[in-house]
Amino acid sequence: YADAPHPCDRVCQSGSTRVCEYNFTVEWYSTLSKACFECPFVESDCSRPQCVAADGHPRAITVVNRMLPGPSITVCESDPVVVRVHNRLDNGEATTIHWHGMSQRGTPWMDGVPMLTQCPIPPQTTFVYNFTATPAGTHWWHAHVGFHRSDGVFGSFVVRKPDASNPHFGAYDEVCSFTDEHTILVGDWLHQTTMEKYIQHHHSNGNNKGEGMLINGKGEYTKYQRNNETIYTPMMKYSVTHGKRYRFRVINNAAVFCPFELTVDYHILTIIATDGVDVTAYNVTSLVTHGGERYDFVLNANQEAASYWIRIQGLADCMNSSQRAVLWYRNSTSGARPASTPDTINQTKINPLNEKETSNVKYVTNLSTIKNVETRLTQKPDVVHFIGFDFKLVNNPSYHDSILYPIKSVSRDHHLYSPQLNNVTYLSPHSPILSQYDDIDESTICNTFTGVNVPKTEFRACTHIADVQLGSVVELVVFDEGRTFNAGHPMHLHGYHFAVVAMNKVKGSISLDEVQQLHRNGSISYNFNNPVMKDSVIVPDGGYIVIRFIADNPGVWSFHCHLSFHLEAGMLMAFRVGEQSYKNNIPSNFPKCGNWEAASSRSHHFCSILDTHRRQLDYSVFI
């Protein structure tokens, strides 16, 4: 049932671009719908068009084009990309799509963040995203409203480059016509809608743990019985030829606190890129990925021709979950289910969760970017900002009424600790910051970099924006206090890649004063020798990362935890860069939204209001 490849999925040539157009229809759907016929009892039925088998558990999902994952985008660097997003969601829900990893230089209004770069796309309307595919590398797209991403609105976005500019050309043999053939898009998979789990956890005593995992939308979990035989929905299968080398692309779509550890029985993983940036080849047997991250590795199919397990083991809140896929050597006589076993003795791990470095466990800072970093990133920064976070014991009015059921008066299993940046919960404005900043109530805006001291015991919510001078070198010292839980937060910055110049887990917990003292007295060990460049990175619990970027991309850029529950609860802030450089370039017909009140109460006819509303729903924007 495979479709033909998109015309933009091609061999890239220097100086040659092509307009790449796609149609995305976003809607509510279901796993194991009527499109699946006899799936899983008839395995081929599970591959029918519009059949989403997932892990065999029936549930409502959000999808693009009734696919899970949604359509893969594969283009060449600098191709113009046009995506028409048709919102057909039931229940009156709005949505947006974020192009994770795309710099959006010159088009910051196409970044897809609701009420930050655009108004959400109302139901039954269409918004046209139009931008240039850059930089090259393994990226992805996903919804950025509510929990549509974790419920199924996501897919891979691979930007290729010509062989002549690929530093790893020759390191692998295979070039797929269908990018999905060696893409590992992995995510936790809840057995109810994410909103239902979120509400039960935040307003009652429901858990925040994932039930299952999917690899490219497939996996085994639910058991079906027929004629004394146990049957599962199909798992993902990757085919290789003995003696060939393959480039695999790993994308982490974690919804809850769910890092994944990936291993391939009897095979070495040679890391060659992360978050789309080429790195010097680095061999490991175990790769840990965190929410929003991407890694490319080369696998040498040099073992005996057979089948081997690709294993995904969940960590943290998913420690009891795992999923497998099959690595199958073509022409092998081995059965469909491998007999291989994991090597638990000779492991070398990269990018661990809350572990100290050892000879066999290495931070991501051990990866080196191949391309020399900008010299300014190795010199004294223009500004240094500290961003601390933890789960706070405060009366967040969204979850704890300070009079009726304050957090300290309810049982421990009903506590909702608020994840905050610098003791602040992000308050989404009623109009987009990028295009309608003057419409936002100034009293709701705050900037914790300008001396605003928010006590840890008081709850504060505001539209957290930091103005950054265009062209300045920014250093962010980001630390996890680590006092409430042994947790972790993968932080993602839109619009930029940053140099990770330092990382360390100091101890069980750490304070702002302690981090600032480490910074002042030179106790932070910086690496300026081609540091790894990323756009998503884990912050060790009770530790810190130091990242630097050159603020040369005008726009309003989100910096947030990439876990759905934490983002929805307000673990976000925005950097506003070069306002004068972008505001005059925003399309004149760009959609607007916000609060509205009649000039004189009830003086407008309903039909006039309806007509105005309809005119505002023209969301097709071309630039």
C-alpha positions as CSV (number, residue, x, y, z in Angstrom):
1,Y,0.0,0.0,0.0
2,A,3.0,2.3,-0.1
3,D,2.6,5.6,-2.0
4,A,5.1,6.9,-4.6
5,P,7.8,9.1,-3.2
6,H,7.3,12.8,-3.2
7,P,9.1,14.6,-6.2
8,C,11.2,16.5,-3.6
9,D,12.6,13.3,-2.2
10,R,15.6,13.2,-4.6
11,V,19.3,13.4,-4.9
12,C,20.4,17.0,-4.2
13,Q,22.4,19.0,-6.6
14,S,24.4,22.2,-5.8
15,G,22.5,25.3,-6.8
16,S,19.3,23.4,-7.7
17,T,16.1,23.9,-5.7
18,R,12.5,22.9,-6.1
19,V,9.3,24.2,-4.6
20,C,8.0,21.4,-2.3
21,E,4.2,21.5,-1.6
22,Y,2.3,19.4,0.9
23,N,-1.3,19.2,2.1
24,F,-1.8,18.4,5.8
25,T,-5.4,17.6,7.0
26,V,-5.4,17.6,10.8
27,E,-8.3,15.7,12.5
28,W,-9.4,13.5,15.3
29,Y,-9.3,9.8,14.4
30,S,-9.0,6.4,16.0
31,T,-6.6,3.5,16.2
32,L,-7.9,0.3,14.8
33,S,-10.6,2.1,12.9
34,K,-12.9,0.5,10.3
35,A,-10.1,1.1,7.8
36,C,-8.2,-1.7,9.5
37,F,-10.6,-4.5,8.6
38,E,-9.2,-7.7,10.3
39,C,-6.0,-6.2,11.7
40,P,-4.2,-7.6,13.7
41,F,-5.5,-11.1,12.8
42,V,-4.7,-10.4,9.2
43,E,-1.3,-8.7,9.3
44,S,-1.5,-7.2,5.9
45,D,-4.7,-5.4,6.9
46,C,-2.6,-3.4,9.4
47,S,-0.9,-1.7,6.4
48,R,-4.0,-0.7,4.6
49,P,-4.4,3.0,3.8
50,Q,-5.7,5.0,6.8
51,C,-5.3,2.0,9.2
52,V,-3.4,3.1,12.3
53,A,-2.7,0.0,14.3
54,A,-0.3,1.6,16.8
55,D,0.3,-0.9,19.6
56,G,-3.1,-2.5,19.4
57,H,-4.8,-0.5,22.1
58,P,-8.0,1.3,20.9
59,R,-8.0,5.0,21.6
60,A,-8.8,8.4,20.1
61,I,-5.9,10.1,18.3
62,T,-5.1,13.2,16.4
63,V,-3.5,12.7,13.0
64,V,-2.4,14.3,9.8
65,N,-3.8,12.7,6.7
66,R,-4.9,9.7,8.8
67,M,-1.4,8.5,9.2
68,L,0.8,7.8,12.3
69,P,3.4,9.3,12.1
70,G,2.1,11.9,9.6
71,P,3.6,12.4,6.2
72,S,7.4,12.5,6.0
73,I,8.9,15.6,4.5
74,T,12.2,15.0,2.6
75,V,13.7,17.9,0.7
76,C,17.0,19.5,-0.3
77,E,18.6,22.4,1.6
78,S,17.2,25.8,0.5
79,D,14.1,24.2,-1.1
80,P,11.0,26.5,-0.7
81,V,8.5,24.5,1.4
82,V,4.8,25.2,1.2
83,V,2.5,23.3,3.6
84,R,-1.3,23.9,3.5
85,V,-2.6,22.9,6.9
86,H,-6.3,22.2,6.9
87,N,-7.8,22.1,10.4
88,R,-10.6,19.6,10.5
89,L,-10.4,18.8,14.2
90,D,-13.7,18.0,15.9
91,N,-14.6,19.7,19.2
92,G,-13.8,23.2,17.9
93,E,-10.1,22.9,18.5
94,A,-7.4,25.1,17.0
95,T,-3.9,24.0,16.2
96,T,-0.5,25.0,14.7
97,I,2.5,23.2,13.3
98,H,6.0,23.8,14.4
99,W,8.9,22.9,12.1
100,H,11.4,21.7,14.7
101,G,14.9,22.4,13.7
102,M,14.1,24.9,10.9
103,S,15.8,28.3,11.6
104,Q,13.0,30.3,9.9
105,R,15.5,33.1,9.0
106,G,13.5,35.8,7.4
107,T,10.1,34.1,8.3
108,P,9.8,34.0,12.1
109,W,6.0,34.2,11.7
110,M,6.2,30.7,10.2
111,D,7.6,29.0,13.4
112,G,4.2,27.7,14.4
113,V,4.0,28.6,18.1
114,P,0.5,29.7,19.2
115,M,0.2,33.2,20.6
116,L,3.9,33.7,20.2
117,T,4.4,33.7,16.5
118,Q,0.9,33.3,15.2
119,C,-2.8,32.9,16.1
120,P,-3.8,29.3,16.4
121,I,-5.5,28.0,13.2
122,P,-9.3,27.9,13.9
123,P,-11.3,24.8,13.1
124,Q,-12.5,24.5,9.5
125,T,-9.9,26.9,8.2
126,T,-6.6,26.6,6.4
127,F,-3.2,28.2,7.1
128,V,-0.4,28.0,4.6
129,Y,3.1,27.7,5.9
130,N,5.8,29.0,3.5
131,F,9.4,28.9,4.4
132,T,12.9,27.8,3.2
133,A,14.3,24.5,4.3
134,T,17.4,25.3,6.2
135,P,19.6,24.1,7.8
136,A,20.2,20.6,6.5
137,G,19.9,17.6,8.7
138,T,17.4,15.4,10.6
139,H,14.5,17.4,11.9
140,W,10.8,16.9,12.4
141,W,7.5,18.7,12.5
142,H,4.8,18.5,15.1
143,A,1.7,20.3,16.5
144,H,2.4,23.0,19.1
145,V,-1.1,23.5,20.5
146,G,-2.1,21.5,23.6
147,F,-1.5,17.8,23.3
148,H,-2.0,17.3,19.6
149,R,1.7,16.3,19.2
150,S,1.6,13.6,21.9
151,D,-1.7,12.3,20.5
152,G,-0.3,11.8,17.0
153,V,0.4,15.0,15.0
154,F,4.1,14.6,14.2
155,G,6.4,13.4,11.5
156,S,10.0,13.4,10.2
157,F,11.5,16.4,8.3
158,V,14.8,15.5,6.6
159,V,16.7,18.2,4.8
160,R,19.4,16.7,2.6
161,K,22.4,18.4,1.0
162,P,24.6,17.6,-2.0
163,D,27.2,14.9,-1.6
164,A,29.9,17.5,-2.1
165,S,29.0,19.3,1.0
166,N,28.3,16.2,3.1
167,P,31.3,15.6,5.4
168,H,30.2,12.1,6.0
169,F,29.8,11.2,2.3
170,G,31.4,7.8,1.9
171,A,30.8,6.8,5.6
172,Y,27.6,5.0,4.6
173,D,26.5,3.2,1.4
174,E,22.8,3.4,1.4
175,V,20.7,6.4,0.1
176,C,17.0,5.6,0.5
177,S,14.3,6.7,-1.9
178,F,11.9,6.4,1.1
179,T,13.5,8.2,4.1
180,D,11.3,6.3,6.5
181,E,13.2,3.1,5.7
182,H,15.9,3.9,8.3
183,T,14.2,6.6,10.4
184,I,13.5,5.7,14.1
185,L,10.8,8.1,15.3
186,V,10.2,6.9,18.8
187,G,7.8,8.2,21.4
188,D,5.9,7.1,24.5
189,W,2.3,6.2,23.8
190,L,-0.5,6.7,26.2
191,H,-3.6,4.5,26.3
192,Q,-5.9,7.5,26.7
193,T,-5.9,11.0,25.3
194,T,-3.1,13.0,26.7
195,M,-5.6,15.6,27.9
196,E,-7.4,13.0,30.0
197,K,-4.2,11.8,31.6
198,Y,-3.1,15.4,32.2
199,I,-6.4,16.4,33.8
200,Q,-6.4,13.4,36.1
201,H,-2.8,14.0,37.1
202,H,-3.1,17.7,37.7
203,H,-6.5,17.9,39.3
204,S,-6.7,14.6,41.1
205,N,-4.3,11.7,41.9
206,G,-3.8,10.2,38.4
207,N,-0.3,9.2,37.4
208,N,1.8,10.8,34.8
209,K,3.4,7.7,33.4
210,G,3.3,6.4,29.9
211,E,1.9,2.9,29.2
212,G,3.6,2.0,25.9
213,M,6.0,3.1,23.2
214,L,5.9,3.3,19.4
215,I,8.6,3.1,16.8
216,N,7.4,4.9,13.6
217,G,3.8,4.4,14.9
218,K,4.2,0.7,15.4
219,G,4.7,-1.7,18.3
220,E,3.6,-4.6,20.3
221,Y,1.6,-4.2,23.5
222,T,-2.0,-5.4,23.5
223,K,-2.4,-9.2,23.3
224,Y,-5.0,-10.7,21.0
225,Q,-6.0,-14.4,21.1
226,R,-7.2,-16.7,18.3
227,N,-7.1,-20.4,18.2
228,N,-4.8,-20.5,21.3
229,E,-2.3,-18.2,19.5
230,T,-1.2,-14.9,20.8
231,I,-1.2,-12.1,18.2
232,Y,0.1,-8.6,18.3
233,T,0.0,-5.6,16.0
234,P,3.1,-5.5,13.7
235,M,6.4,-4.0,14.9
236,M,8.7,-1.9,12.8
237,K,11.2,-3.8,10.6
238,Y,14.4,-2.4,9.1
239,S,16.0,-4.3,6.2
240,V,19.8,-4.2,5.5
241,T,22.1,-6.1,3.2
242,H,25.2,-7.8,4.6
243,G,28.4,-5.7,4.1
244,K,26.5,-2.4,3.6
245,R,26.5,0.6,5.9
246,Y,23.3,2.5,6.7
247,R,22.5,5.9,8.0
248,F,19.8,5.8,10.7
249,R,18.0,8.9,11.9
250,V,16.6,8.9,15.4
251,I,13.9,11.4,16.5
252,N,12.6,11.5,20.1
253,N,8.9,12.4,20.5
254,A,8.6,12.0,24.2
255,A,5.4,13.4,25.8
256,V,6.0,12.7,29.5
257,F,9.3,12.5,31.2
258,C,10.5,9.6,29.0
259,P,14.1,9.4,27.8
260,F,14.9,6.4,25.6
261,E,18.0,4.2,25.6
262,L,18.6,2.7,22.1
263,T,20.7,-0.4,21.5
264,V,21.1,-2.8,18.5
265,D,22.1,-6.3,19.5
266,Y,25.7,-7.0,18.4
267,H,26.1,-3.8,16.5
268,I,28.1,-0.6,17.1
269,L,26.3,2.8,16.6
270,T,28.6,5.4,15.0
271,I,27.1,8.8,15.8
272,I,27.6,11.3,13.0
273,A,25.1,14.1,13.7
274,T,22.9,15.5,16.4
275,D,20.0,17.9,15.9
276,G,21.0,18.2,12.3
277,V,24.6,19.2,12.9
278,D,27.4,17.0,11.7
279,V,29.8,15.8,14.4
280,T,33.1,13.8,14.3
281,A,32.3,10.1,14.2
282,Y,31.8,8.7,17.7
283,N,31.3,5.0,18.5
284,V,28.9,3.8,21.2
285,T,26.8,0.8,21.9
286,S,24.1,2.7,23.8
287,L,22.4,6.0,22.8
288,V,20.1,7.9,25.2
289,T,17.8,10.5,23.6
290,H,15.7,13.1,25.3
291,G,12.5,14.9,24.2
292,G,13.0,16.9,20.9
293,E,16.5,15.6,20.2
294,R,17.7,13.9,17.0
295,Y,20.7,11.7,16.4
296,D,22.1,10.2,13.2
297,F,24.2,7.1,13.4
298,V,25.8,4.7,10.9
299,L,25.2,1.0,11.4
300,N,27.6,-1.4,9.7
301,A,25.7,-4.6,8.7
302,N,28.8,-6.7,9.3
303,Q,27.3,-9.4,11.5
304,E,26.1,-12.9,10.6
305,A,23.1,-12.6,8.2
306,A,20.2,-13.0,10.6
307,S,17.7,-10.9,12.5
308,Y,18.6,-8.8,15.5
309,W,16.6,-6.8,18.0
310,I,16.6,-3.0,18.0
311,R,15.8,-2.2,21.6
312,I,14.2,0.9,23.0
313,Q,14.2,0.9,26.8
314,G,12.3,3.7,28.6
315,L,14.0,5.6,31.5
316,A,12.6,7.7,34.3
317,D,8.8,7.8,34.2
318,C,8.9,5.2,31.4
319,M,11.3,2.8,33.2
320,N,8.7,0.0,33.0
321,S,8.1,0.5,29.2
322,S,10.0,-0.8,26.3
323,Q,9.6,-1.4,22.6
324,R,11.5,-3.4,19.9
325,A,12.0,-3.4,16.2
326,V,13.6,-5.9,13.9
327,L,16.9,-5.4,12.1
328,W,16.6,-8.0,9.3
329,Y,19.4,-9.0,7.0
330,R,18.0,-9.6,3.5
331,N,18.2,-13.2,2.3
332,S,18.5,-14.3,5.9
333,T,16.8,-17.6,6.8
334,S,16.2,-16.5,10.4
335,G,12.6,-16.2,11.6
336,A,10.6,-13.1,11.9
337,R,11.4,-12.8,15.6
338,P,15.2,-12.5,16.4
339,A,16.9,-14.7,18.9
340,S,19.6,-12.2,19.7
341,T,20.4,-11.1,23.2
342,P,21.6,-7.8,24.5
343,D,25.3,-7.2,25.4
344,T,25.1,-5.8,29.0
345,I,28.8,-6.0,29.7
346,N,30.7,-4.0,27.1
347,Q,28.4,-1.0,26.9
348,T,29.5,2.5,26.1
349,K,26.8,5.1,26.6
350,I,26.4,8.7,25.3
351,N,24.0,11.4,26.6
352,P,22.9,9.7,29.9
353,L,20.1,10.8,32.2
354,N,21.3,12.1,35.6
355,E,24.5,10.1,35.7
356,K,28.0,11.1,36.5
357,E,30.5,10.7,33.7
358,T,32.7,7.6,33.8
359,S,34.9,5.9,31.3
360,N,31.9,4.2,29.7
361,V,29.3,6.9,30.3
362,K,29.8,10.2,28.4
363,Y,27.9,13.5,28.2
364,V,26.8,14.8,24.8
365,T,29.6,17.4,25.2
366,N,32.0,14.7,24.2
367,L,30.7,15.1,20.6
368,S,32.6,17.6,18.5
369,T,31.1,19.6,15.7
370,I,33.0,19.1,12.4
371,K,32.5,22.7,11.2
372,N,34.5,25.2,13.1
373,V,32.2,27.3,15.4
374,E,32.0,31.0,15.2
375,T,35.0,32.6,16.9
376,R,32.7,34.9,18.9
377,L,31.2,31.9,20.6
378,T,34.6,31.2,22.2
379,Q,35.1,34.8,23.4
380,K,33.6,36.7,26.3
381,P,29.8,36.9,25.8
382,D,27.9,40.2,25.7
383,V,25.4,39.0,28.2
384,V,25.1,36.1,30.7
385,H,21.8,35.0,32.1
386,F,20.9,32.4,34.6
387,I,17.8,30.2,34.2
388,G,16.9,27.9,37.0
389,F,14.0,25.5,37.4
390,D,12.4,22.9,39.5
391,F,8.9,21.8,40.6
392,K,7.6,24.4,43.0
393,L,5.4,23.9,46.1
394,V,3.2,26.9,45.3
395,N,-0.6,27.5,45.0
396,N,-0.9,27.6,41.2
397,P,-4.5,28.7,40.9
398,S,-4.9,26.4,37.8
399,Y,-4.6,23.4,40.1
400,H,-4.8,24.6,43.8
401,D,-7.3,27.1,45.1
402,S,-5.4,28.9,47.9
403,I,-8.6,29.0,50.0
404,L,-10.5,25.9,49.2
405,Y,-7.7,23.4,48.7
406,P,-4.3,24.9,49.0
407,I,-1.4,22.6,48.2
408,K,-0.2,22.2,51.8
409,S,-3.7,21.2,53.0
410,V,-4.4,18.3,50.6
411,S,-2.8,14.8,50.8
412,R,0.6,14.3,49.2
413,D,-0.8,12.3,46.3
414,H,-2.9,15.4,45.3
415,H,0.0,17.8,45.3
416,L,0.7,19.4,42.0
417,Y,4.2,20.9,41.9
418,S,4.5,23.6,39.2
419,P,7.5,23.4,36.9
420,Q,8.7,27.0,36.5
421,L,11.6,29.0,34.9
422,N,13.1,31.4,37.5
423,N,10.0,30.8,39.7
424,V,7.6,32.0,37.0
425,T,4.9,30.2,35.1
426,Y,4.4,31.4,31.5
427,L,1.1,33.1,30.9
428,S,0.1,32.9,27.3
429,P,-1.0,36.3,26.0
430,H,-4.3,36.9,24.2
431,S,-2.5,38.0,21.0
432,P,0.8,36.8,19.3
433,I,3.9,38.5,20.7
434,L,5.6,38.6,17.3
435,S,2.8,40.3,15.3
436,Q,0.7,42.0,17.9
437,Y,3.0,43.0,20.7
438,D,1.3,46.4,21.1
439,D,-2.0,44.7,21.8
440,I,-0.7,42.8,24.9
441,D,-1.4,44.2,28.3
442,E,2.0,45.5,29.5
443,S,1.1,44.6,33.1
444,T,1.2,40.9,32.2
445,I,4.7,41.0,30.8
446,C,7.8,40.2,32.9
447,N,11.5,39.7,32.5
448,T,13.3,37.8,35.3
449,F,16.7,38.9,33.8
450,T,16.2,42.5,34.9
451,G,16.3,42.1,38.6
452,V,12.8,40.8,39.3
453,N,13.0,38.6,42.3
454,V,10.2,36.1,42.6
455,P,10.1,34.4,46.0
456,K,10.0,30.6,45.7
457,T,7.0,30.3,48.0
458,E,4.8,32.7,46.0
459,F,3.1,31.8,42.7
460,R,3.6,34.2,39.8
461,A,2.4,33.9,36.2
462,C,3.3,36.3,33.5
463,T,4.2,36.5,29.9
464,H,7.9,35.9,30.3
465,I,9.9,37.8,27.6
466,A,13.5,38.7,27.5
467,D,14.7,41.3,25.0
468,V,18.0,40.4,23.3
469,Q,20.1,42.8,21.3
470,L,20.5,41.8,17.7
471,G,23.9,40.4,17.0
472,S,24.9,39.9,20.6
473,V,26.5,36.8,22.0
474,V,24.3,35.3,24.7
475,E,25.4,32.9,27.3
476,L,22.7,31.0,29.2
477,V,23.6,29.1,32.4
478,V,20.7,26.8,32.8
479,F,20.4,24.7,35.9
480,D,18.0,22.2,37.5
481,E,17.7,22.7,41.3
482,G,16.9,19.1,41.7
483,R,15.1,19.5,45.1
484,T,11.7,18.1,44.5
485,F,12.2,15.1,42.2
486,N,15.0,13.3,40.5
487,A,13.7,14.5,37.2
488,G,15.1,16.0,34.0
489,H,14.1,18.7,31.5
490,P,15.1,18.6,27.8
491,M,15.2,22.3,26.8
492,H,14.5,23.4,23.3
493,L,15.4,26.8,21.7
494,H,13.5,27.8,18.6
495,G,15.3,29.7,15.8
496,Y,18.8,28.8,16.7
497,H,21.5,26.2,17.2
498,F,23.5,26.8,20.4
499,A,27.0,25.7,21.4
500,V,26.9,23.5,24.5
501,V,30.1,24.7,26.1
502,A,29.7,23.1,29.6
503,M,27.6,20.4,31.3
504,N,27.9,18.8,34.7
505,K,25.8,17.1,37.3
506,V,27.2,18.7,40.5
507,K,25.2,16.9,43.3
508,G,21.7,16.0,44.3
509,S,20.5,19.6,44.4
510,I,21.9,23.0,43.7
511,S,20.8,26.6,44.2
512,L,21.1,29.8,42.1
513,D,23.7,31.2,44.6
514,E,25.8,28.0,44.2
515,V,25.7,28.1,40.4
516,Q,26.6,31.8,40.3
517,Q,29.5,31.1,42.7
518,L,30.8,28.3,40.4
519,H,30.5,30.7,37.5
520,R,32.3,33.6,39.3
521,N,35.2,31.6,40.6
522,G,36.0,29.8,37.4
523,S,34.9,26.3,38.6
524,I,32.9,25.7,35.4
525,S,35.0,23.8,32.9
526,Y,34.3,25.3,29.4
527,N,35.0,23.5,26.2
528,F,35.6,25.8,23.2
529,N,37.2,23.2,21.0
530,N,34.5,22.7,18.4
531,P,31.7,22.2,21.0
532,V,28.7,20.3,20.0
533,M,25.9,22.5,18.5
534,K,22.3,21.6,19.3
535,D,18.8,23.0,19.6
536,S,17.6,20.6,22.2
537,V,19.5,19.4,25.3
538,I,18.9,17.7,28.6
539,V,19.8,19.6,31.8
540,P,21.2,17.3,34.6
541,D,19.2,17.2,37.7
542,G,21.2,19.0,40.4
543,G,23.5,20.2,37.7
544,Y,23.8,22.7,34.8
545,I,24.5,23.3,31.2
546,V,26.1,26.4,29.7
547,I,25.0,27.3,26.2
548,R,25.9,30.1,23.8
549,F,24.4,31.5,20.7
550,I,24.8,34.6,18.5
551,A,21.4,36.4,18.4
552,D,21.6,37.1,14.6
553,N,18.1,35.7,13.7
554,P,15.4,38.4,14.3
555,G,12.2,37.1,15.7
556,V,10.4,36.0,18.9
557,W,11.8,32.6,19.9
558,S,10.4,30.1,22.4
559,F,12.7,28.5,25.0
560,H,10.9,25.7,26.7
561,C,10.9,22.2,28.2
562,H,10.0,19.8,25.4
563,L,7.9,17.5,27.6
564,S,4.2,18.0,26.9
565,F,3.0,18.1,30.5
566,H,5.6,20.6,31.5
567,L,5.1,22.9,28.5
568,E,1.4,22.9,29.0
569,A,1.9,23.8,32.7
570,G,3.9,26.9,31.7
571,M,7.6,25.9,31.5
572,L,8.4,28.4,28.8
573,M,9.9,31.8,28.1
574,A,10.5,33.8,25.0
575,F,13.5,35.7,23.6
576,R,12.6,38.8,21.5
577,V,15.5,39.5,19.1
578,G,15.7,42.5,16.8
579,E,12.1,43.7,16.8
580,Q,12.8,46.6,14.3
581,S,14.3,44.1,11.9
582,Y,11.3,41.8,11.6
583,K,8.1,43.7,12.4
584,N,7.9,45.7,9.1
585,N,8.3,42.4,7.1
586,I,5.4,40.6,8.6
587,P,2.8,40.0,5.8
588,S,0.2,42.7,5.7
589,N,-2.7,40.2,5.7
590,F,-1.2,38.1,8.5
591,P,-4.1,36.9,10.7
592,K,-4.9,38.7,13.9
593,C,-6.6,37.6,17.1
594,G,-7.2,38.7,20.6
595,N,-9.8,40.1,23.1
596,W,-12.7,42.0,21.8
597,E,-15.3,44.2,23.4
598,A,-18.0,46.2,21.7
599,A,-17.6,50.0,21.6
600,S,-21.0,50.3,23.2
601,S,-22.6,47.3,24.8
602,R,-24.9,45.3,22.5
603,S,-24.8,48.1,19.9
604,H,-23.7,45.7,17.1
605,H,-26.0,43.4,15.3
606,F,-25.1,39.7,15.5
607,C,-24.9,39.4,11.7
608,S,-22.4,42.2,11.5
609,I,-20.2,40.5,14.1
610,L,-20.5,37.1,12.3
611,D,-19.5,38.7,9.0
612,T,-16.4,40.3,10.6
613,H,-15.5,37.0,12.2
614,R,-15.7,35.2,8.9
615,R,-13.4,37.8,7.2
616,Q,-10.8,37.2,10.0
617,L,-10.7,33.5,9.1
618,D,-8.7,34.0,5.9
619,Y,-5.6,32.2,7.0
620,S,-3.8,31.7,3.7
621,V,-0.6,33.7,3.8
622,F,1.9,33.6,1.0
623,I,5.2,35.5,1.1
